Amino acid sequence: MSDIMTTILEDPLVGALARLGERYDNERAHPADSMALLVEAGLLHRFAPVESGGEAFADAADRHHAMFDALRRIGRGDLSVGRLFEGHVNAMALFGWYATARQKDWLRGALDRGAAFGVWATEPAPGVALVDTPTGRTLDGAKSFASGAGGIGYAIVTVQPESSDRRLAIVGADDLSRTDASGWRVRGMRASMSGAYDLTGYPIDDEALLGAPGDYDREPRFTAGAWRFTAVQLGGIEALLAETRAALSGAAQVDPLARAAFGHAIVAARTAGLWVREAAVRAAREDADAAAFARMTRGVVERAGLDVMEHAARLIGTRSTFEGQRVDKIIRDLSLYLRQAAPDQVRDTAVRDWIDHDCWGEDRLW
């Protein structure tokens, strides 16, 4: 692996995650040691509800600014761990919005034990049903693309009751007998271990149900929350830019064409950063255009990632594809992580909102 000598990677936590990331990339295993670093840094507690041991931020804006910095910081170190951390942060937000006092008290104990949480919504048809049986309620079905399956402690999963909107249930996520990661054979994001998790027969009582039917899909929280994974992706883009700068040869540094390419990469990364930061602000306010802003931000970050990957590959050359090179790992991870669902349709929805009115808000153009 290349020397960690750029400003971004001088962060001890980022550097440690980067070194461990190479190991877990080869092992294709849950990054237990990396997650332990997040526990030691207090990051699993930090964004939990205050009643569960979370930090008492001044307001929602302050909380989201801190979250923005933390998500991109972990993404700079290892995008697989960043994906798991983003799921945990998402779960903490759901607890903050919808948990009862007893559930928040239970959460404190789980976090004190070092448990990480995820949020699993993707599922093969017909989905996960919440079924009433003579002996109580159970689940029937499985989740797919369940990041951290078999490794994290708990997951908040979407379930479909027989006669209401879908709702949320808290389940144990570390049962290896329910986990099937055999299909997670990918070039990048290997350590996210986003396999399948069978929930058939899993018992659910009232304390395991989080919030009311329809809470998970409540807007603008549902769509605007996409800013969180774009923040992790941004961290990966920034790390790739820093590694590219460190790898520039002497010849490239005096070549105006190479400098122009690097300049384009700088603009792409910084532009993405401005959009993600603004999307976080809008999500904190839960304003009317927070969802539209998050949708547009997804496309901005995807384009920035693709551009920086291309410039990095051109500037570094064949060295960018060698096994063990951090640039290669970041590019492989980003290539997969940027593949979020229906990007063109999401962008089109955002543009239709923008045609209706300038969703930027202040200093409108029309």
WOZI-V323221 format. One record per helix or strand of 2 or more residues. SS is the DSSP state (helix for helix, strand for strand). FROM is the first residue (numbers start at 1). TO is the last residue. If there is no record, write none. Layout:
ss:from:to
SS:FROM:TO
SS:FROM:TO
//
This chain:
ss:from:to
helix:8:10
helix:12:27
helix:32:40
helix:43:46
helix:50:52
helix:60:77
helix:79:98
helix:101:112
strand:117:120
strand:129:133
strand:136:140
strand:142:146
strand:154:160
strand:167:172
helix:176:178
strand:179:180
helix:190:192
strand:195:198
strand:203:204
helix:206:208
strand:209:210
helix:221:224
helix:227:247
helix:250:253
helix:256:285
helix:290:321
helix:326:337
helix:343:356
//
